[in-house]
């Protein structure tokens, strides 16, 4: 899942080396934290949050083997 998130985000940013995706697994959910360069945050969020919503839609659709909910936190 980390690779999927990086693959989606890399073409959108000017500083692809600054992309950091961390994973935190809990009992009922898996939370992915996406951190990018502060200059690229606006590109990831998009106008009215449309890009962020699209990224989340793709990530949520890619289910894991475990029956856990997936969340994406953009920082």
N, C-alpha and C positions, 0 to 999 in steps of 0.2 A: 504494500500500500504506500510506503514511503516513496518508492520509485515512481509510482503512478502520480503522486502529488508533485514530485520534482519534475517529472516529464511534462505535466500540464503547465506548471508555473515558469519553467525556464525560458520559453520563448517570449513571455510577457514582460520580463524584467531586463534592465540594463546591466545589472550586476549579478549574473547567475552564480558566481562563486560565493555570494553571501547568503544563499538559500540554506536554511537549516530546518529540517523536519524531525521533530522528536515525538516519541510515542509513549503514552502513559496508559497502561491497561489496568482496569478495575474489574470488579465482579460482573457488572452488567453492561459495561461500555468500554470502548477504546477511544481515547482522545488523542488526536494528532495536533501538535502545535506547529504552525508554519511561521517562521520568522524570515523576513527579507530585509534588505537594506532600507533605511528610512526614506530614501529617495524613491523607492519602488512601491511603497505601501499603497499609494493612490492608484497605481496601475493594477494592483492585485484586487483592490476593493472595487474599482470601477465607478462609473457614474451611477448614483443611487444604489450602489452595492450589487449591480447586475453581474459583474465578473465574479465576485466572491460567491454569489448565489449559484452561478453556473458551475464553478469549481466544486462547491459543496454537493451539488446534485450528482455530478459524476462520481465523486468519492463515495457518497452514500449508496449509490447504485451498485458499486463494486463491493459486494458482500464478501465477508471472510468466511472461513469454515466454521468458526465459533458463532454461536447465536447471540452476538452482542451488538449493541447499537454503536454506530461510528459517529464521532463528532470531529469537526475541523475547526480549530481556533486559529485565527489569523492575527498575528501580532506585528 
